[in-house]
Structures are given as structure tokens and as C-alpha cells.
């Protein structure tokens, strides 16, 4: 997995360490292949992460027996996990992509976003789309404007010391115009310049988000599935 030429060994080590800390396990659990189960009394959810060929399942002890009957592949499908746990609600399944390289400078200028920029783009979008992007809660944010109005906003949130979790949102009427690409490219460049590995997480089925990540040079390395327990 981390032998991929697009993800140097040093960045692979940092990614494993960040995810291991988040899941409550050791970095060894995310090396090589195999399935590691982590019991977490503090969780009210099941979180499954696969990086390369290694899979970690973090869950409270109450879910242990039911999860033992779920196949390794089904563990990457939030709906199938939830079906095995009475009262559980699928949060979703997502692709995990990473890069430690700066994408080319975008054609459009991206500037630090104001709260008005962020609110304006958010107001133009469906609530579930806006929540998925997550830009409203991010620490660092940039906007690309079309005239006086923000057409897209993007940002990143530092995560577990080594990773920058990225998000981007484009107003529906400004899509396919390069605005989202420009905003996201600025956020990725800033994250890499800050010494972080950029992480892109997109819901399974969101092909537009995957295409944008591919254009920005991200490498697909894993999956995540999350389920809220009743």
C-alpha cells in the first residue's frame, strides 16, 4: 500500500500513526494485511478503516458478538454493518485518498474566505451536501469568487498532528466552471506547505468528488465505514 510511488514511505508512516491514534490501536495494526479488532468503551459507534490491505474495527464491547458474524468485505459497508446491529444507524461508507504533493497553481484566484463567503455557499446547497463537505467547521478556509459572489469555498482541518482533512463546496449554479477545483487546490497547497499530509474523504457514490480528488493528484488508499449505535 504505502509503497505506492505517489505516497512516499515517510508520509505513509505519518498516516498510519494518525489513524492508529484515532482508532485507539498501534501503527502495526495498519501495516501489512489482516484484521484487528479494538474494543473501545468510549465509543457509541462502530468505525471500520481499511488502509491498503490492513483493516481495523473499533467498537464498544457490546457490539463484539454481532460484528464477529460480519465478513471482512461487509465491514466496509455501513448498511450491512448496521443490519447486523439492532437499533444501529448507518452513518456512511467513504473512500480515503491522500497526497503529500502540491497540485499546480489553479487558473482562478483563491483568497482567504470570509464568514460571509462560507455562509453564502452553504445557503445555496442542500443541507446534506453542505454537511458532507464540512467546510463550515474547518480552521483554514479559502474562497473563489465569481464577480462579487463566492462560487466555491474549500478548507482543511488539522487532524491528529500529521494530517489535514480537506473539504470543498461549490454553489450549484457555479459547478463545472473550475471554481471548486481552484478552491480545493489552494487548500491542498496550503496544507502541504504546513507540513501536513492532505486527506480527502468522499462518500461512496460521490463520483464528482472522486474525479476532483483525482485531478488534484490524490491517491486512493483506503475505505472507512461508520455506524451509530442505538
C-alpha positions as CSV (number, residue, x, y, z in Angstrom):
1,X,0.0,0.0,0.0
2,X,2.5,2.6,1.2
3,X,4.9,1.5,-1.5
4,X,2.8,3.4,-4.0
5,X,5.2,6.0,-5.6
6,X,2.6,8.7,-5.1
7,X,2.7,8.2,-1.3
8,X,6.3,8.2,0.0
9,X,7.3,6.0,2.9
10,X,7.6,8.9,5.3
11,X,4.1,10.1,4.6
12,X,2.8,6.5,4.9
13,X,4.2,6.2,8.4
14,X,2.6,9.5,9.4
15,X,-0.8,8.4,8.0
16,X,-0.7,5.1,9.8
17,X,0.3,6.9,13.1
18,X,-2.6,9.4,12.8
19,X,-5.2,6.7,12.0
20,X,-3.9,4.4,14.7
21,X,-4.2,7.2,17.3
22,X,-7.7,7.9,16.1
23,X,-8.8,4.3,16.3
24,X,-7.0,3.5,19.6
25,X,-4.6,0.9,18.3
26,X,-0.9,0.6,17.3
27,X,0.6,1.5,14.0
28,X,1.4,-2.2,13.5
29,X,-2.3,-2.9,13.1
30,X,-2.3,-0.8,9.9
31,X,0.8,-2.4,8.4
32,X,0.7,-5.3,6.0
33,X,-2.6,-7.2,5.9
34,X,-5.1,-8.6,8.3
35,X,-8.0,-7.6,10.6
36,X,-7.6,-6.0,14.0
37,X,-10.5,-5.6,16.4
38,X,-10.2,-2.8,19.0
39,X,-12.6,-2.6,22.0
40,X,-13.5,0.9,22.9
41,X,-15.7,1.6,25.9
42,X,-15.8,5.3,25.0
43,X,-17.4,4.7,21.6
44,X,-21.1,4.8,20.8
45,X,-20.4,3.8,17.2
46,X,-18.6,1.3,15.0
47,X,-15.7,2.6,13.0
48,X,-14.0,0.5,10.4
49,X,-10.9,1.7,8.5
50,X,-9.0,-0.1,5.8
51,X,-5.7,1.3,4.6
52,X,-4.2,-0.9,1.9
53,X,-4.8,-4.5,3.0
54,X,-5.0,-3.8,6.7
55,X,-8.4,-3.4,8.4
56,X,-9.2,-2.1,11.9
57,X,-12.6,-2.3,13.5
58,X,-13.1,-0.1,16.6
59,X,-16.3,-0.7,18.5
60,X,-17.7,-1.0,22.1
61,X,-17.7,-4.4,23.7
62,X,-21.5,-4.6,23.3
63,X,-21.1,-4.9,19.5
64,X,-18.4,-7.6,19.6
65,X,-20.5,-10.7,19.2
66,X,-22.7,-9.3,16.3
67,X,-19.6,-7.9,14.4
68,X,-18.0,-11.3,14.6
69,X,-20.6,-12.6,12.2
70,X,-19.9,-9.9,9.6
71,X,-17.5,-10.8,6.8
72,X,-14.4,-8.7,6.2
73,X,-15.7,-7.2,3.0
74,X,-19.1,-6.4,4.5
75,X,-17.3,-4.5,7.3
76,X,-16.6,-1.8,4.7
77,X,-20.4,-1.4,4.0
78,X,-22.1,0.8,6.7
79,X,-25.5,-0.5,5.7
80,X,-24.5,-4.2,6.1
81,X,-22.9,-3.4,9.5
82,X,-26.0,-1.6,10.7
83,X,-28.2,-4.6,9.6
84,X,-26.2,-6.8,12.0
85,X,-26.7,-4.5,15.0
86,X,-30.3,-3.9,16.2
87,X,-31.0,-0.2,16.6
88,X,-27.9,0.9,14.7
89,X,-27.9,3.7,12.1
90,X,-25.5,3.8,9.1
91,X,-23.5,7.0,9.0
92,X,-21.9,6.0,5.7
93,X,-19.1,4.5,3.8
94,X,-16.3,6.6,2.2
95,X,-13.2,6.4,0.1
96,X,-10.0,7.7,1.7
97,X,-7.5,9.4,-0.5
98,X,-4.2,11.1,0.3
99,X,-1.4,13.3,-1.1
100,X,1.7,15.0,0.1
101,X,2.3,16.9,-3.1
102,X,1.3,20.4,-4.1
103,X,-1.1,20.5,-7.0
104,X,-0.4,23.0,-9.8
105,X,-1.5,26.6,-9.2
106,X,-5.1,27.0,-10.2
107,X,-6.2,29.3,-13.1
108,X,-8.6,31.1,-10.8
109,X,-7.5,33.1,-7.7
110,X,-8.4,31.7,-4.3
111,X,-8.4,34.1,-1.4
112,X,-8.9,33.7,2.4
113,X,-12.6,33.1,2.9
114,X,-14.8,35.3,5.0
115,X,-17.6,34.0,7.1
116,X,-20.0,35.6,4.6
117,X,-18.3,33.6,1.7
118,X,-18.8,30.4,3.6
119,X,-22.4,31.2,4.6
120,X,-23.3,32.2,1.1
121,X,-22.1,29.0,-0.5
122,X,-23.7,27.0,2.3
123,X,-27.1,28.7,1.8
124,X,-27.1,27.7,-1.9
125,X,-26.6,24.0,-1.2
126,X,-28.8,21.1,0.0
127,X,-28.2,20.6,3.7
128,X,-26.8,17.0,3.4
129,X,-24.3,18.2,0.7
130,X,-23.2,21.0,2.9
131,X,-22.8,18.8,5.9
132,X,-20.8,16.3,3.9
133,X,-18.4,18.9,2.7
134,X,-17.8,20.1,6.3
135,X,-16.2,23.4,5.3
136,X,-18.2,25.4,7.9
137,X,-16.2,23.9,10.8
138,X,-12.7,23.9,9.2
139,X,-9.9,26.0,10.7
140,X,-8.4,27.2,7.4
141,X,-10.7,28.2,4.5
142,X,-10.4,29.9,1.1
143,X,-12.9,31.1,-1.4
144,X,-13.0,31.6,-5.2
145,X,-15.3,34.3,-6.3
146,X,-17.3,34.9,-9.5
147,X,-17.7,38.6,-9.6
148,X,-18.7,39.7,-6.1
149,X,-20.1,36.4,-5.0
150,X,-18.3,33.3,-3.6
151,X,-18.7,30.5,-6.1
152,X,-16.8,27.9,-4.0
153,X,-15.1,27.5,-0.7
154,X,-12.6,24.9,0.5
155,X,-10.5,24.4,3.6
156,X,-8.7,22.0,5.8
157,X,-8.8,20.9,9.5
158,X,-5.6,19.6,11.1
159,X,-6.2,16.1,12.4
160,X,-4.0,14.1,14.8
161,X,-0.9,16.2,14.2
162,X,0.1,15.0,10.8
163,X,-3.0,15.1,8.6
164,X,-5.1,17.8,7.0
165,X,-8.7,16.8,6.4
166,X,-9.9,18.6,3.3
167,X,-13.4,19.8,2.3
168,X,-14.8,21.7,-0.6
169,X,-18.2,23.0,-1.6
170,X,-19.3,24.7,-4.8
171,X,-22.5,26.6,-5.3
172,X,-24.8,24.6,-7.6
173,X,-25.1,27.3,-10.2
174,X,-21.3,27.6,-10.5
175,X,-20.3,23.9,-10.9
176,X,-18.3,22.7,-13.8
177,X,-16.6,26.1,-14.1
178,X,-13.3,25.3,-12.3
179,X,-14.3,27.2,-9.1
180,X,-14.3,24.2,-6.8
181,X,-11.0,22.8,-8.3
182,X,-9.3,26.2,-7.7
183,X,-10.5,26.5,-4.1
184,X,-9.5,22.9,-3.3
185,X,-6.1,23.3,-5.0
186,X,-5.3,26.3,-2.8
187,X,-6.4,24.4,0.4
188,X,-4.2,21.4,-0.6
189,X,-1.2,23.6,-1.3
190,X,-1.6,25.4,2.0
191,X,-1.9,22.1,3.9
192,X,1.2,20.6,2.3
193,X,3.2,23.8,2.9
194,X,2.2,23.5,6.6
195,X,3.9,20.1,6.7
196,X,0.7,18.0,6.7
197,X,-0.5,15.1,4.6
198,X,-3.7,16.0,2.8
199,X,-6.6,13.6,3.3
200,X,-9.7,13.6,1.1
201,X,-12.7,11.6,2.3
202,X,-15.7,11.2,0.0
203,X,-18.9,9.2,0.3
204,X,-19.1,6.1,-1.8
205,X,-21.1,7.0,-4.9
206,X,-20.0,10.7,-5.0
207,X,-18.2,10.3,-8.3
208,X,-17.8,14.1,-8.8
209,X,-15.8,14.3,-5.6
210,X,-13.6,11.3,-6.6
211,X,-12.9,12.9,-10.0
212,X,-11.9,16.2,-8.3
213,X,-9.6,14.4,-6.0
214,X,-8.0,12.6,-8.9
215,X,-7.4,15.9,-10.7
216,X,-5.7,17.2,-7.6
217,X,-3.3,14.3,-7.5
218,X,-4.8,12.3,-4.6
219,X,-4.1,8.6,-4.4
220,X,-6.9,6.2,-3.3
221,X,-5.6,4.2,-0.4
222,X,-8.5,3.1,1.7
223,X,-12.0,3.0,2.9
224,X,-14.0,4.0,6.0
225,X,-17.4,2.8,7.3
226,X,-19.1,4.2,10.3
227,X,-22.3,3.2,12.1
228,X,-24.0,4.9,15.0
229,X,-25.2,2.6,17.7
230,X,-28.7,2.9,19.3
